């Protein structure tokens, strides 16, 4: 246990000292090609047609190259930066899946062991941004979670699993980000496959256990956070439990 604890400290220190890629462009890269791909290969429920996406691999690669060559510049707004990194996380996750397809779960890629420096899917450095080799864990934990204090990102980042948030059928943009994140959060909490919420009891996503600090860092409780967005408000004394996470691929059947 002590060795694992030391590894965790080293892991967190490693990410905390990583330099975040910075660009010089005045504006974010166009999201149009990515939105076209999402509208073609993702349905209204967020399920992905990975076989069809493989046929459009060249277009996805073109968009990913655009992201790689244009990291956020210092003059970008906060919302533009968040939108960029959400799009990068989701688009590179799509690439990760089609590069290893067919598979039943993203966990089938590499070794799914929750110990730092083990080759999990989220720690594979399979892309570059601004010339720096990166993995999708860095985007989520070192950039989005660490820098922006925006819990709604958890309902926009899609880890290619059935229990994660649905993949939105459009790219995130700075001008629409608040509206998009609010819609994603409300849709996630209203989805009875991901959260079973009534006034008298709630079985909620494991997100709220794994990332509890993100939802409570502004001096609220998980219950209070959920009640801001859920269609049904959870009573103060209602018991809260957590649903088992389904890691099966979020693929159209």
VEXRONU-767185 format. One record per residue (C-alpha): residue number from 1; residue in three letters; chain; x, y, z. Coordinates in steps of 0.25 Angstrom, whole numbers. Example, Ala and Ser with C-alpha at 12.3 -4.5 7.8 and 13.67 -1.06 7.14 Angstrom:
2
+-----+-----+----+-------+-------+-------+
!   i !  aa ! ch !    c1 !    c2 !    c3 !
+-----+-----+----+-------+-------+-------+
!   1 ! ALA !  A !    49 !   -18 !    31 !
!   2 ! SER !  A !    55 !    -4 !    29 !
+-----+-----+----+-------+-------+-------+
This chain:
253
+-----+-----+----+-------+-------+-------+
!   i !  aa ! ch !    c1 !    c2 !    c3 !
+-----+-----+----+-------+-------+-------+
!   1 ! UNK !  A !     0 !     0 !     0 !
!   2 ! UNK !  A !    11 !    10 !     3 !
!   3 ! UNK !  A !    18 !     7 !   -10 !
!   4 ! UNK !  A !     5 !    10 !   -17 !
!   5 ! UNK !  A !     3 !    23 !    -9 !
!   6 ! UNK !  A !    17 !    28 !   -13 !
!   7 ! UNK !  A !    14 !    24 !   -28 !
!   8 ! UNK !  A !     1 !    33 !   -27 !
!   9 ! UNK !  A !     9 !    45 !   -21 !
!  10 ! UNK !  A !    19 !    43 !   -33 !
!  11 ! UNK !  A !     8 !    42 !   -43 !
!  12 ! UNK !  A !     1 !    55 !   -38 !
!  13 ! UNK !  A !    15 !    62 !   -37 !
!  14 ! UNK !  A !    18 !    58 !   -52 !
!  15 ! UNK !  A !     5 !    63 !   -57 !
!  16 ! UNK !  A !     6 !    76 !   -49 !
!  17 ! UNK !  A !    19 !    80 !   -55 !
!  18 ! UNK !  A !    15 !    77 !   -69 !
!  19 ! UNK !  A !    16 !    88 !   -79 !
!  20 ! UNK !  A !     3 !    91 !   -86 !
!  21 ! UNK !  A !     4 !    93 !  -101 !
!  22 ! UNK !  A !     2 !   107 !  -105 !
!  23 ! UNK !  A !    -1 !   113 !  -119 !
!  24 ! UNK !  A !     1 !   126 !  -125 !
!  25 ! UNK !  A !   -12 !   126 !  -134 !
!  26 ! UNK !  A !   -22 !   137 !  -131 !
!  27 ! UNK !  A !   -34 !   128 !  -133 !
!  28 ! UNK !  A !   -38 !   114 !  -131 !
!  29 ! UNK !  A !   -37 !   104 !  -142 !
!  30 ! UNK !  A !   -50 !   102 !  -150 !
!  31 ! UNK !  A !   -59 !    91 !  -144 !
!  32 ! UNK !  A !   -67 !    89 !  -157 !
!  33 ! UNK !  A !   -61 !    76 !  -161 !
!  34 ! UNK !  A !   -62 !    70 !  -148 !
!  35 ! UNK !  A !   -77 !    74 !  -147 !
!  36 ! UNK !  A !   -79 !    68 !  -160 !
!  37 ! UNK !  A !   -73 !    55 !  -156 !
!  38 ! UNK !  A !   -81 !    55 !  -143 !
!  39 ! UNK !  A !   -94 !    57 !  -150 !
!  40 ! UNK !  A !   -91 !    46 !  -160 !
!  41 ! UNK !  A !   -87 !    35 !  -150 !
!  42 ! UNK !  A !   -93 !    39 !  -136 !
!  43 ! UNK !  A !  -108 !    37 !  -134 !
!  44 ! UNK !  A !  -117 !    45 !  -125 !
!  45 ! UNK !  A !  -114 !    36 !  -113 !
!  46 ! UNK !  A !   -99 !    38 !  -114 !
!  47 ! UNK !  A !   -96 !    24 !  -120 !
!  48 ! UNK !  A !   -85 !    23 !  -130 !
!  49 ! UNK !  A !   -84 !    16 !  -143 !
!  50 ! UNK !  A !   -70 !    12 !  -142 !
!  51 ! UNK !  A !   -70 !     4 !  -155 !
!  52 ! UNK !  A !   -75 !    16 !  -163 !
!  53 ! UNK !  A !   -65 !    25 !  -156 !
!  54 ! UNK !  A !   -53 !    16 !  -160 !
!  55 ! UNK !  A !   -58 !    18 !  -174 !
!  56 ! UNK !  A !   -56 !    33 !  -172 !
!  57 ! UNK !  A !   -43 !    32 !  -164 !
!  58 ! UNK !  A !   -36 !    41 !  -174 !
!  59 ! UNK !  A !   -45 !    53 !  -170 !
!  60 ! UNK !  A !   -44 !    50 !  -155 !
!  61 ! UNK !  A !   -29 !    50 !  -157 !
!  62 ! UNK !  A !   -30 !    63 !  -164 !
!  63 ! UNK !  A !   -37 !    69 !  -152 !
!  64 ! UNK !  A !   -28 !    63 !  -142 !
!  65 ! UNK !  A !   -16 !    69 !  -150 !
!  66 ! UNK !  A !   -23 !    83 !  -149 !
!  67 ! UNK !  A !   -24 !    81 !  -134 !
!  68 ! UNK !  A !    -9 !    77 !  -133 !
!  69 ! UNK !  A !    -4 !    89 !  -141 !
!  70 ! UNK !  A !   -13 !    99 !  -133 !
!  71 ! UNK !  A !   -12 !    98 !  -118 !
!  72 ! UNK !  A !   -19 !   109 !  -111 !
!  73 ! UNK !  A !   -13 !   123 !  -111 !
!  74 ! UNK !  A !   -12 !   132 !   -99 !
!  75 ! UNK !  A !   -22 !   142 !  -105 !
!  76 ! UNK !  A !   -32 !   131 !  -106 !
!  77 ! UNK !  A !   -44 !   133 !   -97 !
!  78 ! UNK !  A !   -46 !   123 !   -85 !
!  79 ! UNK !  A !   -58 !   117 !   -92 !
!  80 ! UNK !  A !   -50 !   115 !  -105 !
!  81 ! UNK !  A !   -39 !   108 !   -98 !
!  82 ! UNK !  A !   -49 !    98 !   -91 !
!  83 ! UNK !  A !   -56 !    95 !  -104 !
!  84 ! UNK !  A !   -43 !    92 !  -111 !
!  85 ! UNK !  A !   -39 !    82 !  -100 !
!  86 ! UNK !  A !   -52 !    76 !  -100 !
!  87 ! UNK !  A !   -52 !    74 !  -115 !
!  88 ! UNK !  A !   -38 !    69 !  -114 !
!  89 ! UNK !  A !   -41 !    58 !  -103 !
!  90 ! UNK !  A !   -53 !    53 !  -110 !
!  91 ! UNK !  A !   -47 !    53 !  -124 !
!  92 ! UNK !  A !   -34 !    46 !  -120 !
!  93 ! UNK !  A !   -43 !    36 !  -113 !
!  94 ! UNK !  A !   -50 !    33 !  -125 !
!  95 ! UNK !  A !   -37 !    31 !  -132 !
!  96 ! UNK !  A !   -32 !    22 !  -121 !
!  97 ! UNK !  A !   -44 !    13 !  -123 !
!  98 ! UNK !  A !   -44 !    12 !  -138 !
!  99 ! UNK !  A !   -29 !     9 !  -137 !
! 100 ! UNK !  A !   -32 !    -3 !  -129 !
! 101 ! UNK !  A !   -46 !    -7 !  -134 !
! 102 ! UNK !  A !   -53 !   -17 !  -133 !
! 103 ! UNK !  A !   -53 !   -17 !  -118 !
! 104 ! UNK !  A !   -64 !   -19 !  -107 !
! 105 ! UNK !  A !   -58 !    -8 !   -98 !
! 106 ! UNK !  A !   -48 !     3 !   -97 !
! 107 ! UNK !  A !   -42 !    -5 !   -86 !
! 108 ! UNK !  A !   -38 !   -16 !   -96 !
! 109 ! UNK !  A !   -27 !    -6 !  -100 !
! 110 ! UNK !  A !   -14 !    -8 !   -92 !
! 111 ! UNK !  A !   -14 !   -12 !   -78 !
! 112 ! UNK !  A !   -26 !    -6 !   -69 !
! 113 ! UNK !  A !   -19 !    -6 !   -56 !
! 114 ! UNK !  A !   -21 !     6 !   -47 !
! 115 ! UNK !  A !    -7 !     8 !   -43 !
! 116 ! UNK !  A !     1 !    20 !   -49 !
! 117 ! UNK !  A !    11 !    18 !   -60 !
! 118 ! UNK !  A !     3 !     6 !   -65 !
! 119 ! UNK !  A !    -1 !     6 !   -80 !
! 120 ! UNK !  A !   -16 !     8 !   -79 !
! 121 ! UNK !  A !   -23 !    13 !   -91 !
! 122 ! UNK !  A !   -23 !    27 !   -85 !
! 123 ! UNK !  A !    -8 !    28 !   -83 !
! 124 ! UNK !  A !    -4 !    24 !   -97 !
! 125 ! UNK !  A !     4 !    35 !  -103 !
! 126 ! UNK !  A !    -2 !    33 !  -117 !
! 127 ! UNK !  A !    -3 !    48 !  -122 !
! 128 ! UNK !  A !     4 !    61 !  -121 !
! 129 ! UNK !  A !    -1 !    75 !  -119 !
! 130 ! UNK !  A !     8 !    87 !  -122 !
! 131 ! UNK !  A !    19 !    77 !  -123 !
! 132 ! UNK !  A !    17 !    71 !  -110 !
! 133 ! UNK !  A !    14 !    56 !  -108 !
! 134 ! UNK !  A !     1 !    55 !  -100 !
! 135 ! UNK !  A !    -9 !    45 !   -95 !
! 136 ! UNK !  A !   -24 !    47 !   -92 !
! 137 ! UNK !  A !   -22 !    46 !   -77 !
! 138 ! UNK !  A !   -13 !    59 !   -78 !
! 139 ! UNK !  A !   -25 !    66 !   -85 !
! 140 ! UNK !  A !   -35 !    62 !   -74 !
! 141 ! UNK !  A !   -27 !    63 !   -62 !
! 142 ! UNK !  A !   -15 !    73 !   -64 !
! 143 ! UNK !  A !   -22 !    83 !   -73 !
! 144 ! UNK !  A !   -38 !    83 !   -72 !
! 145 ! UNK !  A !   -39 !    78 !   -57 !
! 146 ! UNK !  A !   -27 !    85 !   -52 !
! 147 ! UNK !  A !   -28 !    99 !   -59 !
! 148 ! UNK !  A !   -43 !   102 !   -61 !
! 149 ! UNK !  A !   -51 !    98 !   -49 !
! 150 ! UNK !  A !   -63 !    94 !   -58 !
! 151 ! UNK !  A !   -70 !    81 !   -53 !
! 152 ! UNK !  A !   -79 !    81 !   -65 !
! 153 ! UNK !  A !   -67 !    76 !   -74 !
! 154 ! UNK !  A !   -70 !    62 !   -68 !
! 155 ! UNK !  A !   -83 !    62 !   -76 !
! 156 ! UNK !  A !   -76 !    66 !   -89 !
! 157 ! UNK !  A !   -64 !    57 !   -88 !
! 158 ! UNK !  A !   -67 !    43 !   -95 !
! 159 ! UNK !  A !   -58 !    31 !   -91 !
! 160 ! UNK !  A !   -65 !    22 !  -102 !
! 161 ! UNK !  A !   -73 !    15 !   -91 !
! 162 ! UNK !  A !   -88 !    13 !   -89 !
! 163 ! UNK !  A !   -88 !    19 !   -75 !
! 164 ! UNK !  A !   -81 !    32 !   -80 !
! 165 ! UNK !  A !   -88 !    44 !   -85 !
! 166 ! UNK !  A !   -94 !    44 !   -99 !
! 167 ! UNK !  A !   -85 !    48 !  -110 !
! 168 ! UNK !  A !   -91 !    62 !  -115 !
! 169 ! UNK !  A !   -94 !    62 !  -130 !
! 170 ! UNK !  A !   -86 !    75 !  -131 !
! 171 ! UNK !  A !   -73 !    81 !  -127 !
! 172 ! UNK !  A !   -72 !    90 !  -115 !
! 173 ! UNK !  A !   -69 !   105 !  -118 !
! 174 ! UNK !  A !   -66 !   116 !  -109 !
! 175 ! UNK !  A !   -78 !   124 !  -113 !
! 176 ! UNK !  A !   -88 !   113 !  -109 !
! 177 ! UNK !  A !   -80 !   106 !   -98 !
! 178 ! UNK !  A !   -89 !   110 !   -86 !
! 179 ! UNK !  A !  -102 !   106 !   -94 !
! 180 ! UNK !  A !   -95 !    93 !   -98 !
! 181 ! UNK !  A !   -90 !    89 !   -85 !
! 182 ! UNK !  A !  -103 !    92 !   -78 !
! 183 ! UNK !  A !  -111 !    83 !   -88 !
! 184 ! UNK !  A !  -101 !    72 !   -86 !
! 185 ! UNK !  A !  -102 !    72 !   -71 !
! 186 ! UNK !  A !  -117 !    73 !   -71 !
! 187 ! UNK !  A !  -118 !    61 !   -82 !
! 188 ! UNK !  A !  -108 !    53 !   -74 !
! 189 ! UNK !  A !  -116 !    54 !   -61 !
! 190 ! UNK !  A !  -129 !    52 !   -68 !
! 191 ! UNK !  A !  -124 !    39 !   -74 !
! 192 ! UNK !  A !  -130 !    28 !   -66 !
! 193 ! UNK !  A !  -119 !    18 !   -71 !
! 194 ! UNK !  A !  -108 !    27 !   -65 !
! 195 ! UNK !  A !  -116 !    33 !   -52 !
! 196 ! UNK !  A !  -128 !    28 !   -46 !
! 197 ! UNK !  A !  -133 !    40 !   -38 !
! 198 ! UNK !  A !  -146 !    42 !   -30 !
! 199 ! UNK !  A !  -149 !    52 !   -19 !
! 200 ! UNK !  A !  -148 !    40 !    -8 !
! 201 ! UNK !  A !  -136 !    33 !   -14 !
! 202 ! UNK !  A !  -125 !    34 !   -24 !
! 203 ! UNK !  A !  -115 !    24 !   -31 !
! 204 ! UNK !  A !  -106 !    33 !   -38 !
! 205 ! UNK !  A !   -94 !    31 !   -47 !
! 206 ! UNK !  A !   -80 !    27 !   -41 !
! 207 ! UNK !  A !   -75 !    41 !   -47 !
! 208 ! UNK !  A !   -80 !    47 !   -34 !
! 209 ! UNK !  A !   -72 !    38 !   -26 !
! 210 ! UNK !  A !   -59 !    38 !   -34 !
! 211 ! UNK !  A !   -59 !    53 !   -36 !
! 212 ! UNK !  A !   -66 !    57 !   -23 !
! 213 ! UNK !  A !   -57 !    69 !   -21 !
! 214 ! UNK !  A !   -60 !    75 !   -34 !
! 215 ! UNK !  A !   -74 !    76 !   -31 !
! 216 ! UNK !  A !   -73 !    81 !   -16 !
! 217 ! UNK !  A !   -60 !    90 !   -17 !
! 218 ! UNK !  A !   -69 !   102 !   -17 !
! 219 ! UNK !  A !   -74 !    98 !    -3 !
! 220 ! UNK !  A !   -87 !    91 !    -8 !
! 221 ! UNK !  A !   -90 !    76 !    -7 !
! 222 ! UNK !  A !   -92 !    66 !   -18 !
! 223 ! UNK !  A !  -107 !    66 !   -15 !
! 224 ! UNK !  A !  -108 !    82 !   -17 !
! 225 ! UNK !  A !  -100 !    81 !   -30 !
! 226 ! UNK !  A !  -109 !    70 !   -36 !
! 227 ! UNK !  A !  -122 !    78 !   -31 !
! 228 ! UNK !  A !  -117 !    90 !   -40 !
! 229 ! UNK !  A !  -119 !    82 !   -52 !
! 230 ! UNK !  A !  -127 !    69 !   -50 !
! 231 ! UNK !  A !  -142 !    69 !   -54 !
! 232 ! UNK !  A !  -145 !    64 !   -40 !
! 233 ! UNK !  A !  -140 !    70 !   -28 !
! 234 ! UNK !  A !  -134 !    60 !   -17 !
! 235 ! UNK !  A !  -140 !    62 !    -3 !
! 236 ! UNK !  A !  -130 !    66 !     7 !
! 237 ! UNK !  A !  -131 !    53 !    15 !
! 238 ! UNK !  A !  -132 !    44 !     3 !
! 239 ! UNK !  A !  -122 !    33 !     2 !
! 240 ! UNK !  A !  -112 !    33 !   -10 !
! 241 ! UNK !  A !  -105 !    21 !   -16 !
! 242 ! UNK !  A !   -96 !    19 !   -28 !
! 243 ! UNK !  A !   -98 !    11 !   -40 !
! 244 ! UNK !  A !   -89 !     1 !   -46 !
! 245 ! UNK !  A !   -81 !     7 !   -58 !
! 246 ! UNK !  A !   -83 !     0 !   -71 !
! 247 ! UNK !  A !   -70 !     0 !   -79 !
! 248 ! UNK !  A !   -76 !    -6 !   -91 !
! 249 ! UNK !  A !   -73 !     1 !  -104 !
! 250 ! UNK !  A !   -83 !    12 !  -107 !
! 251 ! UNK !  A !   -86 !     7 !  -121 !
! 252 ! UNK !  A !   -98 !     7 !  -129 !
! 253 ! UNK !  A !  -105 !    -7 !  -130 !
+-----+-----+----+-------+-------+-------+
